[in-house]
Amino acid sequence: MSAFFDRFNELCKEHGETPNSVAKKLGIPSGSVTAWKKGAEPRSKTVWKLVDFFGVDFNYMMGRTNRSTSINLKNGKIVINRPKNAPALSEEEWD
């Protein structure tokens, strides 16, 4: 399994879903889930669907970081994307 699939599977469990049920909701073929489990990397378009679904950062979804929050600019304002169940972050965590 890949870091991506491990993270995907973990997020599915946290949301009370299975990998195949999430894939079905997002229009992702079940064969893709099988390929990911065997170590294949998903397409970036697919990762973005999952990022939006779970409300996490792209790099977190790919298993590249353990910080699930992302910060973006939208209409000149800072937008922090965090999972609904994420604890508040202290200033020390932003260093």
C-alpha positions in Angstrom: 0.0 0.0 0.0 1.0 3.6 -0.6 1.1 6.6 1.8 -1.8 7.9 -0.2 -4.0 4.8 0.2 -3.1 4.6 3.9 -4.3 8.2 4.4 -7.3 7.6 2.2 -8.3 4.5 4.1 -7.8 6.4 7.5 -10.0 9.3 6.4 -12.7 6.9 5.2 -12.8 5.2 8.6 -12.9 8.6 10.4 -15.9 9.5 8.3 -17.7 6.2 8.8 -17.2 5.3 5.1 -15.4 2.6 3.1 -13.0 3.5 0.3 -15.4 2.1 -2.3 -18.4 4.0 -0.8 -16.5 7.3 -1.1 -15.4 6.4 -4.6 -18.9 5.7 -5.6 -20.2 9.0 -4.2 -17.5 10.9 -6.1 -17.9 9.0 -9.4 -14.5 7.3 -9.1 -14.3 3.7 -10.5 -13.9 0.9 -8.0 -11.0 -0.3 -10.1 -9.1 2.9 -9.2 -9.5 2.1 -5.5 -8.1 -1.4 -6.1 -5.1 0.1 -8.0 -4.4 2.6 -5.2 -4.4 -0.3 -2.7 -1.8 -2.0 -4.8 0.4 1.2 -4.8 -0.8 3.2 -7.8 -0.9 7.0 -7.5 -4.2 8.7 -8.3 -4.6 11.5 -10.8 -4.4 15.0 -9.4 -8.0 15.7 -10.5 -9.1 12.7 -8.4 -7.0 13.8 -5.4 -8.7 17.2 -5.5 -12.1 15.5 -5.4 -11.0 13.7 -2.3 -9.5 16.8 -0.7 -12.8 18.6 -1.2 -14.8 15.7 0.1 -12.7 15.2 3.3 -11.8 18.9 3.8 -8.1 18.3 4.1 -4.9 19.7 2.5 -3.7 18.1 -0.8 -0.3 17.2 0.7 -2.0 15.6 3.7 -4.2 13.6 1.4 -1.1 12.3 -0.4 0.6 11.3 2.9 3.3 14.0 2.5 2.5 15.8 5.7 0.6 15.2 8.9 -1.0 18.6 9.0 -4.5 18.4 7.5 -5.0 22.2 7.3 -4.4 24.3 4.3 -4.3 28.1 3.9 -5.4 29.8 0.7 -6.2 33.3 -0.5 -9.7 33.8 -1.8 -10.9 37.2 -2.9 -7.9 38.7 -1.1 -8.8 37.1 2.2 -7.1 34.2 4.0 -9.1 31.1 4.0 -8.1 28.2 6.3 -9.4 24.8 5.2 -9.7 22.4 8.1 -11.6 19.2 8.7 -14.8 19.8 10.7 -13.5 17.7 13.6 -10.0 19.2 13.7 -8.9 20.6 17.1 -8.0 24.3 17.3 -4.4 25.1 16.4 -2.1 26.9 18.8 0.4 29.6 17.5 3.3 27.2 18.2 2.0 24.8 15.5 2.3 27.4 12.8 6.1 27.8 13.2 
